[in-house]
Each structure stands twice: as structure tokens, then as C-alpha cells.
């Protein structure tokens, strides 16, 4: 099967959770149901839910628990995948195996886990500081070992259909995992039946050194900030080389990029919209955003407050990477911009998109940008957002998406039964046995 580009859209919309919570005639799922319907009709491969674990961190994002949210969406959709972001730092692996296993069942094989290790929220999960990135990723690696072992703890044939139409369990084909590690002791086996996909699709968010190692070893899809083609090529080469050294199949992990697009009916309109957006930036507030992107605290913010907007940020102001306990990958992205001499104004503008890939133009011009990365082998999954806005929906669905399909970059909608099949990922676990029987 030829390689194609997969598409994802955020499950939120213009009517956010807080606004919907004030409306007694609608549930807080109302907008997401509308977006899910539009996305499924357009053949988008999956809905994505983000998560943050602190009040007021980024407005509506993180305002509702992702697993419950996408479980509800599974009942009003039938083909589209369901991606829930859940942290390994604040959850136990046995619960994670049961939660995502149940999501895979209730959605008939459409579940995906976007694994994060969290850079905030520790104040809500007991005493103590946020563990270091190294500790968080070590815990994440052990969590994945346990969760995968639990999902694989049922042999093929452990559950069969008897002559009376009832399930017959062969307990000798269900095995404990007897895991004892640095963070957890888990006996197993899992008490959820074998999953439709064998294992839910595993996505990992992060691009620091520790994140790259975790993604290379375990992830099927890696979501990260890749603002330029050069950065995307470097990251893809490094993670794929490490994955190959670990014995992973060629082409894994898939590279998932967020696409921050400004659409226009003409190039001039798109550039005008970009200019208007930049004119509306609060550059004084932007200094704090840059300080956050660079991993600094009050001292860095105080130094940036004194720096003229059109002067480069001195590299001497940057904290050492090892001293940062938050999102080191994001800091690396912005530190590269500092190293090449970008001005503070340019960094503030980049911070509006938090270091993600940004493009402006007509749908055909945006398709050119997408095709460049796709043909270069550094883009396998892309986010296309804003479907609930009528004009943007037209640009995305009837413009960009239609053009990518015409070029053969995006394939036919939903060629398989499961999200794993629709992403072109190999079968795993009990899902491998089902693929053999139904293939």
C-alpha cells in the first residue's frame, strides 16, 4: 500500500467548555459533537484532545478529562479515531491499561493514547516537586512496559465463542506479568478482554533527548514542534536512526506535526491576515511568553523586559538546558532561534504559535508546503483545525484537503476498520491475530 498522509483535528471549537457550561440547553460536549460530525464527514482520521493539569493554564484546553470526553464521542461517531492525552507522571499503569483498553472496546478499535510526562500540575497530586525530566521519562518507559505487557497478557484463543453463543474462557491462556520495577509492582493479568486493536495506537509528545529516546523505543507516532523543514529533517533522522538501532520497523515512528495555517482566497489576503494578527500582538505580554518558551523564570523575564524589541536576545541570558525541569524540547526550539540571532520581536511573534510550523497562503500554496514535507519523509500525520468555522471549513475541507487528495498525498477515507489500520500501522498483540483471520 502506498504511503499516505494521515489527518487529525482538535475536538474543540469556538464555543468552548466554559461557555457551554453556562448554557442549560447544551452539554459541554456540544461543540465537540459538531466538530466530530464535520470531521468524520470530511474523512479526517482522528480527533485529538489535549490536557493540562492546572487551573487557568491555557483557557479551555484541559478543562475536561480527555478519556471521558472521547469515550462520549465514541458513541456519536463510527469511523474516526479518538486520541486522548494522558500523563504517565500522575497515573498508575494498571489503571491506564484498563482505561484505554475500555476505550478501545467501546469505540470498536479507534483508541489512541497521546502519552505525555507533564511539565506542570504536580501541586494537585501530592507533596513534592515535579520530578526531573529524566525521572519522568524513566517512569513513562516503565509504564509503557507494564501497559503493553498487560494488553498482551491474553494469548490468542484465550476467549472463544461456545456452541451456545456464550464466551468460553481458557484461563491457561491468560498470564500474569509479575512486574517488579523501580516505580511499580504489577502482578496482572489484565481483567479487560483482548482489545480490538491488540493495543491502542501509541503516540508520544516530546522532543528533548529523553523524549526522543522514549519515542524511538516505544512510540508509533511522535507529536512534536518542528517549525522549519531543516529542524524536521534533523529530528526525523535522529529519531528514526535510534529506532532502527533498537530494532524497530522501518518508517517508525510516524512524524506528527501541528499545522498552524493562515488561509486566504488569494496570497495577498493571507498575508494581510498575518499582518493584522501581528499588529494585534501585545508585545509586552509577549516578553513573558518568550521567557516561558525559553524555560526561564522571573530573572529571565526581568532581563527581557529591559531588552529593546528589535535587538537579538543574547545567548548569555539563556538558562542551561539541564537546569530546566519543564519542556526542554520547546526550549531547544526557541534556543535555536536565539542562536541564529532572531530579535526579541521575532521571538514574540513565534511564541504566538509556541514554536509550531506556520504557513500562510491559498489552499494550493499550503498544499505545496505540506507536499514538500511529505515528499521529504518528515511528515506522516498533520493536524487540520478550525472545522467548525464555516469559512475555515471551506478552506480546509474543500480547499487544502481536496487538493491533497487530488495529488494522492491523502488517501481514501477510512480504508480499514480500526485507527491502527487507517494510519497504516502494523498489527500488534491480539490485534495481529485478528488481522490474520480477517485479512
Secondary structure, 3 states (H helix, E strand, C coil): CCCCCEEEEECCCCCCHHHHHCCCCCCCCHHHHHHHHHHHHHCCCEEEECCCCCCCCCCCCCCCCHHHHHHHHHCCCCCCEEEEEEECCCCCHHHHHHHHHHHHHHCCCCEEEEEECCCCCHHHCCCCCCCCHHHHHHHHHHHHHHHHHHHCCECCCCEEECCCCCEEECHHHECCCCEECCCCEECCCCCCCCCCCCCCEEEEECCCHHHHHHHHHHCCEEEECCCCHHHHHHHHHHHHHHHHHCCCCCCCCEEEEEEEEEECCCHHHHHHHHHHHHHCCCHHHHHHHHHHHCCCCHHHHHHHHCCCCCCECCHHHCCCHHHCCCCHHHHHHHHHHHHCCCEHHHHHHHHCCCCCEEEEECHHHHHHHHHHHHHCCCCCEEECCCCCCHHHHHHHHHHHHHHHHHCCCCCCCCCCCCHHHHCCCCCCHHHHHHHHHHC
